[in-house]
Amino acid sequence: MFAATTSPDTETQEAAKSKASLDRPWHVIVWNDHVNLMNYVEYVFEKVLSFDKPTATRHMLEVHNLGKSCVATTVKERAELYMQQLQFYGLKTTIQRSE
Amino acid sequence: MDFAKTANGIEMLLNQSEALILCNCFQELLNDYTVPPRELPEELEAAWYQSDHHRASGLSPEETEMMLEEHQLFRSSFCEQLKEWVRKLAMPPEAGVRLGIPLETVDTFLITINDFRLKRAAEYGISEEMMNSHLTNIPNPDQRIACLEINVFGDMLGHLISILG
């Protein structure tokens, strides 16, 4: 008979931890680059993320001044979709699981 | 180059030279959009398809391949529209050309013009410093011309977006 390496309690805790990790939302991050124009970035935010003008401007300025902006935090599938759509428009985009 | 908003979209008025420059841009893209991402020069693949960003996002190789495939399908879907614009721009009369861009194709126009700018920057290693400096301060003539093209198409993009806004 093999000795159990983890107790049922530990297994439950690990499963819960793993589920919590899977449930953690994902950030969609747009990075600054020197080719995309500021008003183009703003336009894309309005189109893809349905931002109103002030929100689009705020995020565009964050990208420009700070080098990146988190433009959405959502479930993985939607984060991937946003990343793909922003990349279709040529914006440098990644996704990252939240801490 | 002049732009006007119409009931159905945007109308561009281009002189003969501008029409030929735009035609050349679309012809280049027509060719590039049919090339699979992995067969493009590395810099252009990174600029358009961003597989490096997929890796940085922790996507698996399979997920990355699927994204690249979908992405190329998206870009190659522009080809029919580009052919139509090339047909209208290829033999411009001296008086110039009026190019209508219906609302449903405005984003195709914007993305392709932007793609051309990204392509030139990637191909010629155009740095932020070059983008911000006066053209005469760029010693390499190829990079100077690339910067000029990026600026010309940037002006066009900027005007179009301000009209749409």
Boltz contact constraints between the chains, C-beta under 6 A:
constraints:
  - contact:
      token1: [A, 34]
      token2: [B, 128]
      max_distance: 6.0
  - contact:
      token1: [A, 34]
      token2: [B, 131]
      max_distance: 6.0
  - contact:
      token1: [A, 35]
      token2: [B, 117]
      max_distance: 6.0
  - contact:
      token1: [A, 35]
      token2: [B, 118]
      max_distance: 6.0
  - contact:
      token1: [A, 35]
      token2: [B, 121]
      max_distance: 6.0
  - contact:
      token1: [A, 37]
      token2: [B, 154]
      max_distance: 6.0
  - contact:
      token1: [A, 37]
      token2: [B, 158]
      max_distance: 6.0
  - contact:
      token1: [A, 39]
      token2: [B, 158]
      max_distance: 6.0
  - contact:
      token1: [A, 39]
      token2: [B, 161]
      max_distance: 6.0
  - contact:
      token1: [A, 40]
      token2: [B, 157]
      max_distance: 6.0
  - contact:
      token1: [A, 43]
      token2: [B, 161]
      max_distance: 6.0
  - contact:
      token1: [A, 87]
      token2: [B, 50]
      max_distance: 6.0
  - contact:
      token1: [A, 88]
      token2: [B, 74]
      max_distance: 6.0
  - contact:
      token1: [A, 89]
      token2: [B, 111]
      max_distance: 6.0
  - contact:
      token1: [A, 90]
      token2: [B, 114]
      max_distance: 6.0
  - contact:
      token1: [A, 90]
      token2: [B, 118]
      max_distance: 6.0
  - contact:
      token1: [A, 94]
      token2: [B, 53]
      max_distance: 6.0
  - contact:
      token1: [A, 94]
      token2: [B, 56]
      max_distance: 6.0
  - contact:
      token1: [A, 94]
      token2: [B, 57]
      max_distance: 6.0
  - contact:
      token1: [A, 95]
      token2: [B, 57]
      max_distance: 6.0
